[in-house]
Amino acid sequence: MKSPSKAQPVSKDIPMLALRASVGTIDEDTRTVELVFSTGAPVERYDWWTGKRFIEKLSLKPAHIRLDRLNSGAPLLNTHSAYSLDDQIGVVVDGSARLTKTEAGATVRFARTDDVENIWQKVKDRIVRNVSVGYRVHKFEEDAGDNKIPVRTAIDWEPYEISMVPMPADCGAQTRDTDQQSLNPCVLVTRAVSQETPSMADTNTSAAESIVERDPLDPGAPLTTAAKPAASAPAETDATRAADQERDRIEGIMAGCRAALIPAELMDKMIKDKTPLVDAQRQIFAELQRRGYDQAGPQHTAAQRPDIRMTDDTMVHLRAGMVNGLLHRLSPQHFKLEDVGRSYRGLNMLGLAEMFLRARGIRTTNLSKMEIAGLALGLRGGIGQHSTSDFADILGDVANKSLRKAYDEAPHRWQALATPRTFTDFKPVNLVQLGDAPGLEEIGEGGEYTSGTISDGKEVAQLVTYGRKFAITRKAIINDDTDAFSRLPMMFGRRARAKESDLVWAQLTGNPVMADGNELFSAAHSNLAAVGTAIDISSLGAGRASLRKQTSLDGQYMNLEARYLLVGPNQETLADQYVTAITANAGSSVNPFAGKLTVIAEPRFETADYGAWWLAASPEQLDMIVYGYLDGQEGPMVESMVDVDVDGVTVRCRLDFAAKVVDHRGFYKNEGTS
């Protein structure tokens, strides 16, 4: 008789795990929810230390599960986050943990606070229905039988928290925190198959259940358990066998894809195409090898680990939360704190960088502050080594939103006179002035309709790119330099808007030459006062009459109405007097322009042409100034990139913009008095 095969017990650190749970009965009065957090069902997982898969089972025997933490009021968390007191949204009711032969459950109670009310309402409305349970495994018993995938049964495990989540940490997934501090030692005891040939006297004992277990405290002293009688297997038909195989194939593909963070589209395709499990596993392992893993496990240290792009909902949620939390912290008056950002509002820049790395599976325990900041930004330790980084994109997104907010709020009044247009490229664009439609002619009985033509004129506009850049360095992250993340981007946003104003108003103050060879304001265009005068009833009346008498390309009166009075700051008060209604004692004192003109005061007018003032029609009457951006890039655009030269991230602001006056007939100028 041969002795059973021997296997040494193994003790190693493993991360905290998470498993999907289901929501049950809801009691609105007590704000409690009953849930089941385990049924003991097998789950396929991936061992990152050995590069091999295994089936995990959670024993539901009372002696195998530690319920003390749950029964003592374990926390109910918001998406496994435990970085702030605000992350705890409730508690597990004391003594509510319960076990049956088929399931383990507990009751949780939600807090009665304003920040939790939104989550509680979503739970009551069955919008948030996903629950994830975090637990530690202290001892596995592995069955290393003839199966291709070993089965590990947790015979000593401990649930320690329950979380409400938008997307549950499903079978095969680990919690987001894999830092050294969240690891716990786990003893792995191997159950090996006895290799002896059963005799006639052993016919009542199954070879698969004749096992040897070694004492983890004394590997040299085997403890042989008594043989157990084999249970009789139920009869199996071809149909049930095929159904079991298909279920195993689907569950295997789903578990492998989720553990390896394979995109859901590829997972669905393999299931739909009936890809054999072996072939699916081969594709998953090929993807892991591409990312830097082989069958022996990860081949990179924390400082060398490859840049793996997370595309799952967890990383999307993390990124959105970090962006919102950081924006609210930097500028609470401009950015409202949303639920997704509450977990991150109290963290400084370095804390966010560290959380990001841990979510990506990078341990930060032994890293310096400079290494944490560098890795988060995508810097690889040595000069010249860099890569793209999701964290750099997060900072770029924060800078972009801060810049756009300042850009949108920057003062600008030129749009009241301008007509927008989209430019598809950087080539010169002809801006056509249309003349009048042909005049209608009398048609006699049986007469023939004749064709007419429409006159046109052309001005040319062309997009020009304007831009600058600034840097977000590792030192800025470590020093939590809020200026680098809020003040600078906002300054760039205001400067982008100011650049647009410079270009638009320069079309009036610069008096450019038009396509007909005459200056914008000239006697040839009948839109320039012969003598400069101050603003008064007489001079305003002359300007208004000039606009009324402008003619089209075909010589027809356009009857344009003056809508805007443009002045520098030194004449703003005087201008307001002539657009405000007053109670007159005599007809000669009535203000004829009251309620008919809108004053636009612009300091650029005074700098370029002191004392001058303008009247303008409305874009509703004709196109006067045309402006535009590159198609799909309205306003300033921000790009972020890792830059070794600045030891951080360079944020580049770019504005593609064009502005051109296209019709002199909508404007009138008076040189004023100095």
Backbone hydrogen bonds, N-H to C=O, Kabsch-Sander energy under -0.5 kcal/mol:
donor,donor_aa,acceptor,acceptor_aa,energy
5,S,193,V,-0.8
10,V,188,L,-2.2
12,K,186,C,-1.9
14,I,184,N,-2.2
17,L,135,Y,-2.8
18,A,173,A,-0.9
19,L,133,V,-1.5
21,A,131,V,-3.0
22,S,36,V,-2.1
23,V,129,R,-0.6
24,G,34,E,-3.1
27,D,32,T,-2.9
28,E,26,I,-0.6
31,R,27,D,-1.0
32,T,27,D,-1.6
33,V,108,V,-2.5
34,E,25,T,-2.7
35,L,106,A,-2.6
36,V,22,S,-1.7
37,F,35,L,-0.5
37,F,104,A,-2.2
38,S,104,A,-1.4
43,V,56,E,-2.5
45,R,43,V,-0.5
45,R,54,F,-2.9
47,D,52,K,-3.2
48,W,46,Y,-0.9
51,G,47,D,-2.5
52,K,47,D,-0.8
54,F,45,R,-2.0
55,I,150,P,-2.8
56,E,43,V,-4.1
56,E,54,F,-0.5
57,K,152,R,-2.5
59,S,57,K,-0.7
59,S,154,A,-1.7
64,H,61,K,-2.3
65,I,61,K,-0.6
65,I,62,P,-0.7
66,R,157,W,-2.8
67,L,65,I,-0.8
71,N,67,L,-2.8
72,S,68,D,-1.0
73,G,70,L,-1.5
74,A,70,L,-0.8
76,L,90,G,-1.9
77,L,75,P,-0.6
77,L,162,I,-2.8
78,N,87,D,-1.5
79,T,77,L,-0.8
79,T,164,M,-2.3
81,S,78,N,-1.6
87,D,84,S,-1.6
88,Q,85,L,-1.1
89,I,76,L,-2.1
89,I,87,D,-0.7
90,G,76,L,-1.4
91,V,109,R,-2.3
92,V,74,A,-3.1
93,V,107,T,-2.6
95,G,71,N,-1.0
96,S,93,V,-2.2
98,R,105,G,-2.7
100,T,103,E,-2.4
104,A,38,S,-3.0
105,G,98,R,-2.3
106,A,35,L,-2.2
108,V,33,V,-2.7
109,R,91,V,-3.1
110,F,31,R,-2.7
111,A,89,I,-2.7
113,T,111,A,-0.7
116,V,113,T,-0.8
117,E,113,T,-1.3
118,N,114,D,-0.7
120,W,116,V,-2.6
121,Q,117,E,-2.4
122,K,118,N,-1.7
123,V,119,I,-2.0
124,K,120,W,-2.6
125,D,121,Q,-2.3
126,R,123,V,-1.4
127,I,122,K,-2.8
128,V,122,K,-1.4
129,R,127,I,-0.8
130,N,165,V,-0.5
131,V,21,A,-1.0
132,S,163,S,-2.5
133,V,19,L,-2.6
134,G,161,E,-2.0
135,Y,17,L,-2.4
136,R,158,E,-2.4
138,H,136,R,-0.5
138,H,156,D,-3.3
139,K,156,D,-1.4
140,F,187,V,-2.9
141,E,153,T,-2.3
142,E,140,F,-0.5
142,E,189,V,-3.3
143,D,151,V,-3.2
144,A,142,E,-0.8
144,A,191,R,-2.6
145,G,143,D,-0.7
151,V,143,D,-1.4
152,R,55,I,-3.7
152,R,150,P,-0.5
153,T,141,E,-2.9
153,T,151,V,-0.6
154,A,57,K,-3.5
154,A,152,R,-0.6
155,I,139,K,-1.7
155,I,153,T,-0.9
156,D,139,K,-1.1
157,W,64,H,-1.9
158,E,136,R,-3.0
160,Y,134,G,-2.3
161,E,134,G,-1.2
162,I,75,P,-1.9
163,S,132,S,-2.9
164,M,77,L,-2.3
165,V,130,N,-1.9
165,V,163,S,-0.5
170,D,168,P,-1.4
173,A,170,D,-2.4
175,T,16,M,-1.2
178,T,176,R,-0.8
178,T,358,R,-0.5
182,S,179,D,-1.8
183,L,180,Q,-1.5
184,N,14,I,-2.0
186,C,12,K,-2.4
187,V,138,H,-2.4
188,L,10,V,-3.8
189,V,140,F,-2.7
189,V,187,V,-0.6
190,T,188,L,-0.5
191,R,142,E,-4.8
192,A,190,T,-0.6
192,A,212,V,-0.6
194,S,207,A,-0.9
194,S,210,S,-0.9
202,D,199,S,-1.5
203,T,200,M,-1.2
205,T,202,D,-2.3
206,S,228,K,-0.8
209,E,206,S,-1.3
210,S,207,A,-1.2
211,I,209,E,-0.9
213,E,223,L,-1.9
215,D,218,D,-0.6
215,D,221,A,-1.1
218,D,215,D,-1.3
221,A,218,D,-2.2
223,L,213,E,-3.0
224,T,222,P,-0.6
225,T,211,I,-0.9
228,K,209,E,-0.7
230,A,204,N,-0.8
241,R,237,T,-2.4
242,A,238,D,-2.4
243,A,239,A,-2.4
244,D,240,T,-2.5
245,Q,241,R,-2.2
246,E,242,A,-2.3
247,R,243,A,-2.4
248,D,244,D,-2.6
249,R,245,Q,-2.2
250,I,246,E,-2.4
251,E,247,R,-2.8
252,G,248,D,-2.3
253,I,249,R,-2.3
254,M,250,I,-2.7
255,A,251,E,-2.5
256,G,252,G,-2.3
257,C,253,I,-2.6
258,R,254,M,-2.3
259,A,255,A,-2.3
260,A,256,G,-2.0
261,L,258,R,-0.7
262,I,257,C,-3.3
266,L,263,P,-0.6
267,M,263,P,-1.7
268,D,264,A,-2.9
269,K,265,E,-1.8
270,M,266,L,-2.2
271,I,267,M,-2.0
272,K,268,D,-2.7
273,D,269,K,-2.8
274,K,271,I,-1.2
275,T,270,M,-2.4
280,A,276,P,-2.5
281,Q,277,L,-2.7
282,R,278,V,-1.9
283,Q,279,D,-2.0
284,I,280,A,-2.3
285,F,281,Q,-2.7
286,A,282,R,-2.0
287,E,283,Q,-1.9
288,L,284,I,-2.1
289,Q,285,F,-2.6
290,R,286,A,-2.0
291,R,287,E,-1.5
292,G,288,L,-0.6
292,G,289,Q,-0.9
293,Y,288,L,-2.4
294,D,297,G,-1.4
297,G,294,D,-2.2
299,Q,292,G,-1.5
304,Q,301,T,-1.2
305,R,301,T,-1.3
308,I,306,P,-1.1
309,R,307,D,-0.6
310,M,308,I,-0.6
316,V,312,D,-1.6
317,H,313,D,-2.6
318,L,314,T,-2.5
319,R,315,M,-2.8
320,A,316,V,-2.4
321,G,317,H,-2.4
322,M,318,L,-2.5
323,V,319,R,-2.5
324,N,320,A,-2.2
325,G,321,G,-2.8
326,L,322,M,-2.5
327,L,323,V,-2.3
328,H,324,N,-2.4
329,R,325,G,-1.9
330,L,326,L,-2.3
331,S,327,L,-2.6
334,H,331,S,-1.5
335,F,331,S,-1.9
341,G,338,E,-1.3
342,R,338,E,-0.6
342,R,339,D,-1.1
344,Y,341,G,-1.5
345,R,341,G,-0.7
345,R,342,R,-0.6
347,L,344,Y,-1.2
350,L,477,I,-0.6
352,L,348,N,-2.1
353,A,349,M,-2.2
354,E,350,L,-2.5
355,M,351,G,-2.3
356,F,352,L,-2.4
357,L,353,A,-2.1
358,R,354,E,-2.2
359,A,355,M,-2.1
360,R,356,F,-1.2
361,G,358,R,-1.3
362,I,357,L,-2.5
363,R,361,G,-0.5
367,L,364,T,-1.4
372,I,368,S,-2.5
373,A,369,K,-2.5
374,G,370,M,-2.5
375,L,371,E,-2.8
376,A,372,I,-2.3
377,L,373,A,-1.8
378,G,374,G,-0.7
378,G,375,L,-0.8
379,L,374,G,-2.7
380,R,385,Q,-2.2
382,G,380,R,-1.4
385,Q,382,G,-1.7
386,H,384,G,-0.7
387,S,378,G,-1.2
393,D,389,S,-1.7
394,I,390,D,-2.0
395,L,391,F,-2.3
396,G,392,A,-2.4
397,D,393,D,-2.6
398,V,394,I,-2.4
399,A,395,L,-2.6
400,N,396,G,-2.5
401,K,397,D,-2.5
402,S,398,V,-2.4
403,L,399,A,-2.6
404,R,400,N,-2.9
405,K,401,K,-2.1
406,A,402,S,-2.0
407,Y,403,L,-2.5
408,D,404,R,-2.8
409,E,405,K,-1.6
410,A,406,A,-1.1
416,A,413,R,-1.2
417,L,414,W,-2.0
418,A,414,W,-0.6
419,T,625,I,-3.0
421,R,627,Y,-1.8
423,F,629,Y,-2.2
424,T,422,T,-0.5
429,V,461,A,-3.4
431,L,429,V,-0.5
431,L,459,E,-4.1
432,V,430,N,-0.7
433,Q,457,G,-3.3
434,L,432,V,-0.6
435,G,455,S,-3.3
444,G,442,E,-0.6
447,G,444,G,-3.0
457,G,433,Q,-1.8
459,E,431,L,-2.1
461,A,429,V,-2.5
464,V,657,F,-1.7
466,Y,655,L,-3.0
468,R,653,C,-1.6
470,F,651,V,-2.6
472,I,649,V,-3.5
473,T,471,A,-0.5
474,R,647,D,-1.9
477,I,473,T,-1.5
478,I,474,R,-2.5
479,N,475,K,-3.0
480,D,477,I,-0.7
481,D,476,A,-2.7
482,T,480,D,-1.2
484,A,481,D,-0.8
485,F,481,D,-0.6
485,F,482,T,-0.6
486,S,482,T,-1.9
487,R,482,T,-0.6
488,L,483,D,-2.6
490,M,486,S,-2.0
491,M,487,R,-2.4
492,F,488,L,-2.3
493,G,489,P,-2.2
494,R,490,M,-2.3
495,R,491,M,-2.2
496,A,492,F,-2.1
497,R,493,G,-1.8
498,A,494,R,-2.3
499,K,495,R,-2.3
500,E,496,A,-1.6
501,S,497,R,-2.1
502,D,498,A,-2.6
503,L,499,K,-2.1
504,V,500,E,-2.4
505,W,501,S,-2.6
506,A,502,D,-1.5
507,Q,503,L,-0.5
507,Q,504,V,-1.5
508,L,505,W,-1.2
509,T,505,W,-2.5
510,G,506,A,-2.0
511,N,508,L,-0.7
514,M,518,N,-3.2
517,G,514,M,-2.0
520,L,512,P,-2.2
522,S,520,L,-0.7
525,H,522,S,-0.6
526,S,523,A,-0.9
527,N,522,S,-1.4
529,A,669,K,-2.7
540,L,536,D,-2.5
541,G,537,I,-2.0
542,A,538,S,-1.9
543,G,539,S,-1.9
544,R,540,L,-2.5
545,A,541,G,-2.1
546,S,542,A,-1.8
547,L,543,G,-1.8
548,R,544,R,-2.0
549,K,545,A,-1.9
550,Q,547,L,-1.2
552,S,556,Q,-3.0
555,G,552,S,-2.0
558,M,550,Q,-3.0
559,N,548,R,-1.2
559,N,550,Q,-0.6
560,L,547,L,-1.1
563,R,616,A,-2.7
564,Y,616,A,-2.2
565,L,598,T,-2.5
566,L,564,Y,-0.5
566,L,614,W,-2.7
567,V,565,L,-0.5
567,V,600,I,-2.1
571,Q,568,G,-1.7
572,E,569,P,-1.0
575,A,571,Q,-2.6
576,D,572,E,-2.3
577,Q,573,T,-1.4
578,Y,574,L,-0.8
578,Y,575,A,-0.9
579,V,576,D,-1.2
580,T,576,D,-0.6
584,A,582,I,-0.8
589,S,586,A,-1.7
590,V,587,G,-1.2
594,A,591,N,-1.2
595,G,579,V,-1.8
596,K,593,F,-2.1
597,L,593,F,-1.0
598,T,563,R,-2.1
600,I,565,L,-2.5
601,A,599,V,-0.5
602,E,567,V,-2.4
605,F,602,E,-1.5
606,E,602,E,-0.8
607,T,603,P,-1.8
608,A,604,R,-2.0
609,D,605,F,-3.0
612,A,609,D,-1.7
613,W,670,N,-2.4
614,W,566,L,-2.3
615,L,668,Y,-2.5
616,A,564,Y,-2.0
617,A,666,G,-2.5
621,Q,618,S,-2.2
622,L,618,S,-1.3
625,I,417,L,-0.8
626,V,660,K,-2.9
627,Y,419,T,-2.0
628,G,658,A,-2.0
629,Y,421,R,-0.5
630,L,656,D,-0.8
631,D,423,F,-2.7
633,Q,630,L,-2.6
637,M,654,R,-3.1
639,E,652,R,-2.3
641,M,650,T,-1.8
643,D,648,G,-3.0
646,V,643,D,-0.6
647,D,644,V,-0.8
648,G,643,D,-2.0
649,V,472,I,-3.1
650,T,641,M,-2.9
651,V,470,F,-3.5
651,V,649,V,-0.5
652,R,639,E,-3.3
652,R,650,T,-0.6
653,C,468,R,-3.0
654,R,637,M,-2.8
655,L,466,Y,-3.4
657,F,464,V,-2.2
657,F,655,L,-0.7
658,A,628,G,-1.8
660,K,626,V,-2.4
662,V,624,M,-2.9
663,D,624,M,-1.2
666,G,663,D,-0.9
667,F,664,H,-1.6
668,Y,615,L,-2.2
669,K,527,N,-2.4
670,N,613,W,-2.8
